């Protein structure tokens, strides 16, 4: 799923009802409505544990992951917390009180940093220390980072089919 193929912005809902991954396209062009994306998560606990998550790739520049955590609170990760000129990024950073995590990120001033819950996929077998190198890779677009995450977790084919039809 390279950056030169398919849409540059999209939103999907990923769940695992049983032992197989399911990826549903929510929008072929990622929306700016955070409440709509939160609503796509469903009720806390309704999808089993660890539960479904929503991934949004916006203009290949950054991605956002939303997922229910303990107590029904939404856990959020943004691949680049400096992208706040984009409506969705600004809403996510503000709503979830996300700060910039400079640990392990780049040294130059033109690149950004991940923010939020880097353990958002730990229950699926991708802990923060393994996710960090993916989201801080300076040679990957956001959609390529998500493709790498999907490959690690085992839903790359389902993601490609949902996004590319």
N, C-alpha and C positions, 0 to 999 in steps of 0.2 A: 504494500500500500504506500507507494512513494508519493511525495508531495506533488509531483507533476501530473498525477492521474486523479480524476474524480473531483468532487467538490472541495472547496477550500474551507468551508464552514459547515458544520453539521452537529446534530445532537442525537445521542442514542441512549437507550435504557438497556442495561446489561443485567441479566439475572441468571440464576442457576437452579431451576426447579428440578431437583434430583441431581443426577451426575452429568448433565449436559448443559452447556452454556446456551443462552438465548439472547440475541441482540436484536432490538427493535429500533428502527429509525424513527426518531421523534420529529426531526426537522431536517430537510435537505439543506437548509440555510439556517445556521444557528441563530436562534432568537435572542433578544435582549431581555426577555421577561423572566427574571429569576423565580418569581412565584410559580410560573408554569412548569419550570424545570423541577422545582421542589415538589410540586404536586405529582409529577411523573414518578417520583419515588414510591408513591403509595403510602399506606399506613405503616408506621413502624412495626416490625415483626411480621407483617403480612406475607412477605416473600421468604420466610424462613431465615435462618442465620447462616452466613453473615448478612444476607439481604441484598437486594438489587442496588445498583448505583447508576447514576446518570453521568455521562461524559459529554462535554461540549468542546468542540474545537472551533475556535473563532479566527477566521482569516489566516489560518496556519501559524499564527503568531503566538498563541497560548492555548492551553486547554484547562478546563475546570472539571473536577470530579465532585459530585455530591452523593452522600450516602448516610443512611441513618446509623447512629451509634447507640451506645447504651443510653437507656432512658428516653429514646426517641429523638434525641438531639441530632441535628444534621451535622455531619462531619464534612469539611470542605478542604479541597486542595486546589491550588492554582499554580500552574507551571511557571508563571512569571508574574509576581505580585506588583511589578512596576508598570504593567500595561493598563493603568487606571484611566487612560484617555478613552478606552473602550467602555461602553456602558455596562456590559455584563461583568467585566473584570472589576470595575469600580463598585458595582453592587455587591459582588461576592466579598471583596476585601472589606467593605464597610459592614455588611450584615454579620459576617463571621469574625470580625475583629482581627483580620489576618495582618500580620507584620511581615516584613521581608526577612527571609532566612538566608543570610549571606554565607553560612557555613558550607564550604565545599563548592561554592559557586565561582564565577569568573572574577578576574581582577580588573578587566577593563570596564570603563563607564558606560559602554553602549549595550551591554547585555543585562538581562534581568535575573531574578532569583525566584525559586519556588517559595510558596508561602502556604501556611495552613497545616493540615494533617498529613504528613508524609507516611504515616502508618495506615492510611486509608485502605490499603490492600493487604495489610499484614495477616488478616484472617484468611486470605486466599493464598497465602504462601509467598507474598512479595513484601518483605519488611522494608522499613525506611532506608536502611543501609544499602539495600539492593535497588530501591527505587531512585534514590538520590542521583546516582551516576546517569540514569536515563534522563531525568528532568533537568540536569545541569549540563547535558551534552551540547556543546556549542555548534556541532555540525548537523543537528537534527531540527527539522521544523516540528511544530506541535503535533501534527498528524502522524509524523514518523515516530515521535515519542510514544504516542498512544498505540501505534502499531507494535512497537517494541514491548510495551506493557501487555498488550493483548497476546502477543506471542509467548511471553513468559508465563501468563496465566492460563493459556490454552484456548482462547477464543478468537484468534486471528482470522480464521476462515469465516466465522460467523460475522465478525466485524466487517470484513471486506465485502461479504455478500450484502449486508445491510446498507452500507454506505455507497457501494458502487452498483447496487442493483443486481 
